[in-house]
């Protein structure tokens, strides 16, 4: 799997090869050159309508080792989107061309747009070297000025972004971005920033390479003081709106609705993603800055065709009918797996594995900061939560809901991760009703009402509701139906509150739920998403949202958390500010130790791996890849080196 | 008659204003707003929106302002400048989004309507004239079957059979090659080749009710003295039927035209979602689910306008068909 990776030495070899090729006399090599680019492009070159390959890719293109041998140019890759707001379906195939990129194992970063970098000893200053001669998809050079424009003029502009995206702010100070020379950029942060290189490989870290200065500056008042006519023509009221309409942003549909906008992506928009569209098509970027080990320019595949489905069932039908070449988004549920697998032969496709980066398929978050003091006292008691956990028959849930493809599990990094933490992951996962009853009796919930439910000391029934978004995670709802029965057996009354997702979020923001469930992240990316390990995520750490608000606002809003939480916040901040992975692991182990001791949220079953399908004609797709938002699959497996056989 | 029409048209103005207010209010009613929904949609794929970005979006779309201010911004744009605003989701003018889909929508719904009538009216008449005959029972049975099967289910089953057993794709209104091609004879043929599937599915669902209405109305009329008189005067049975009882029996159908016009937009939504038809219904549904207020509001306003216009049309048609109806 690591053959797709690339080491520094090979990169320079590749660069040298290209440089050499570029300097040779061109006529006798025309034939060979023709084989190193798509036929449609070499025709254009011969007609003098496109610069030669060497001019297009520059002197230091990224050299990618293809997954499979004997690639050929051509073909259209078909894929499905789901209605509006599925812009990230495009992002996940083509839109992750950051300064760095992930390796296949999701453990470290490799050169992307930047060919190399230096990090200062205190992890505050990051210097990136760009690729000389690299170009935007319209042929204009990509230089340090573009990055400066994107950072200084765009994301630090208070009219465009009222406040800069959080990953650019450290210790309350926004990043400082300077040009060293045309191909060197320096980022300086107010404090140590150990995760910066990784952040640059995630989708939210794409800002430096998002806006082409020569194009997007046309919509920016600093460079164009005559925007009035354009505003009128576009029917918008301010320049920020116009800018977003034309140049997009990382995660909005209009990123894919302007065919004119230059990008650094392997394919560029042909038929845009907009309101009435029934499909989106993209065609190859003739200036794409990556080549394979034989010097052939990527991508191999000519075009992409995204069909827009309103309904997941009809998307599924086209998957099993073999009418899509690569699909994992929207269809990768366990419930779909048997049907997809049955139709493999008839549909002419194969399945590949996507390794869950989630830790748990369903984390139960008791609200230990509940507004009601009685409930807060009950749910805030660790022994009470321990009894709840022992009362769950996880084996039954795994068998019935997850078709046996999982195991009982609390939270924490997955067993394959180097930071796997036995106690955090496995404590209290046995089904032990007797012990659960003993604990509850001892806690004073020993009286029962006529229906055999336990009573609180104040005479109220031990009862609470649990928020779940059924439409989103039907498996969570199924699991809760079983848990409701399990807890009934130990005398606890649970009401499943199946609600719509906006209400779920609104209730969370108001600190209203008694309990809530959500698939627990942090299985493969514990540093990037530690919401289950301490009160980190103001919308995600659902056991104590006011504490997380306190943390995220630097102590200004929310509610002050207890010391064991503050200790974890301190440890995490320390881990986050070092770039040394071993040190990060040492600090995070302490976070996990405390989290295991406090046992704030309950897990049910380890998140099972999911799947994707690839047409049998499509080669180069790895048999297994991570499934994560931070590793936005399948983009880091480099679809530009996928190709079609005959 | 002219005075009547004028009065009705004038009354439409306050009705529309009231309706626009109600529509806007209803769209706002669910908890959260466009941004909450947007964040939640992304979260569904475990995708995260930066917190600051979310707050900023809310600010930019004016979602922090009080309801009445938001309503005023919207309605004043429409009244003063004919501007329906930008769709939050697509950052495109709402009017463009709507008109883009209206053509095919109109085609699909009118063909469905015509097919429904073409099937239901003759059968309704036949069932009444030959009441309790074998044909009456057979047709009634089939029609009820059609009514009982939800059309989206029929669509899904048809699509599944087509994909798995015939290896054919019956979703959409065009084949791959013609989706964005300019209009040509070949494209029209392609459209017709796809159109009959959804039209049949939708028509099957609509016929049963219509057959029953037609049958009952006819049974009422068939034994009236004027029918006996006409027969006594020697009119052929066929001419007699069409000239008198059918003309009266069709009355209730005409008076429901007012409800059919808004159906043009929202009628076939579920089938359209299942079959990926590029018509207005799914866009409206999506706009409502995303709380994309300007887009959804414009749709609702359009539907209400159509309802009012439809009502007026029914009244005028009724007056033309049935001489017993008077204006006052």
HADDOCK unambig.tbl for C-alpha pairs under 7 A between the chains (distance, minus, plus):
assign (segid A and resid 162 and name CA) (segid B and resid 56 and name CA) 6.33 0.50 0.50
assign (segid A and resid 163 and name CA) (segid B and resid 52 and name CA) 6.57 0.50 0.50
assign (segid A and resid 165 and name CA) (segid B and resid 50 and name CA) 6.31 0.50 0.50
assign (segid A and resid 165 and name CA) (segid B and resid 52 and name CA) 6.14 0.50 0.50
assign (segid A and resid 165 and name CA) (segid B and resid 53 and name CA) 6.49 0.50 0.50
assign (segid A and resid 166 and name CA) (segid B and resid 50 and name CA) 6.67 0.50 0.50
assign (segid A and resid 166 and name CA) (segid B and resid 52 and name CA) 6.87 0.50 0.50
assign (segid A and resid 245 and name CA) (segid B and resid 91 and name CA) 6.37 0.50 0.50
assign (segid A and resid 253 and name CA) (segid B and resid 90 and name CA) 6.35 0.50 0.50
assign (segid A and resid 254 and name CA) (segid B and resid 90 and name CA) 6.58 0.50 0.50
assign (segid A and resid 254 and name CA) (segid B and resid 91 and name CA) 6.91 0.50 0.50
assign (segid A and resid 274 and name CA) (segid B and resid 90 and name CA) 6.16 0.50 0.50
assign (segid A and resid 275 and name CA) (segid B and resid 90 and name CA) 5.91 0.50 0.50
assign (segid A and resid 275 and name CA) (segid B and resid 97 and name CA) 5.85 0.50 0.50
assign (segid A and resid 276 and name CA) (segid B and resid 97 and name CA) 5.94 0.50 0.50
assign (segid A and resid 276 and name CA) (segid B and resid 100 and name CA) 6.43 0.50 0.50
assign (segid A and resid 276 and name CA) (segid B and resid 101 and name CA) 6.65 0.50 0.50
assign (segid A and resid 278 and name CA) (segid B and resid 278 and name CA) 6.55 0.50 0.50
assign (segid A and resid 309 and name CA) (segid B and resid 276 and name CA) 5.62 0.50 0.50
assign (segid A and resid 310 and name CA) (segid B and resid 273 and name CA) 5.12 0.50 0.50
assign (segid A and resid 310 and name CA) (segid B and resid 274 and name CA) 6.83 0.50 0.50
assign (segid A and resid 310 and name CA) (segid B and resid 276 and name CA) 5.70 0.50 0.50
assign (segid A and resid 311 and name CA) (segid B and resid 273 and name CA) 5.75 0.50 0.50
assign (segid A and resid 311 and name CA) (segid B and resid 274 and name CA) 5.51 0.50 0.50
assign (segid A and resid 314 and name CA) (segid B and resid 274 and name CA) 6.19 0.50 0.50
assign (segid A and resid 314 and name CA) (segid B and resid 275 and name CA) 6.78 0.50 0.50
assign (segid A and resid 317 and name CA) (segid B and resid 160 and name CA) 6.75 0.50 0.50
assign (segid A and resid 317 and name CA) (segid B and resid 163 and name CA) 6.99 0.50 0.50
assign (segid A and resid 321 and name CA) (segid B and resid 163 and name CA) 5.79 0.50 0.50
assign (segid A and resid 321 and name CA) (segid B and resid 164 and name CA) 6.65 0.50 0.50
assign (segid A and resid 321 and name CA) (segid B and resid 167 and name CA) 6.98 0.50 0.50
assign (segid A and resid 472 and name CA) (segid B and resid 44 and name CA) 6.49 0.50 0.50
assign (segid A and resid 501 and name CA) (segid B and resid 40 and name CA) 6.06 0.50 0.50
assign (segid A and resid 502 and name CA) (segid B and resid 31 and name CA) 6.39 0.50 0.50
assign (segid A and resid 502 and name CA) (segid B and resid 32 and name CA) 5.58 0.50 0.50
assign (segid A and resid 502 and name CA) (segid B and resid 36 and name CA) 5.67 0.50 0.50
assign (segid A and resid 502 and name CA) (segid B and resid 37 and name CA) 5.40 0.50 0.50
assign (segid A and resid 502 and name CA) (segid B and resid 40 and name CA) 6.46 0.50 0.50
assign (segid A and resid 503 and name CA) (segid B and resid 31 and name CA) 5.50 0.50 0.50
assign (segid A and resid 503 and name CA) (segid B and resid 32 and name CA) 6.54 0.50 0.50
assign (segid A and resid 506 and name CA) (segid B and resid 31 and name CA) 6.86 0.50 0.50
assign (segid A and resid 506 and name CA) (segid B and resid 32 and name CA) 6.06 0.50 0.50
assign (segid A and resid 629 and name CA) (segid B and resid 46 and name CA) 6.11 0.50 0.50
assign (segid A and resid 629 and name CA) (segid B and resid 47 and name CA) 5.47 0.50 0.50
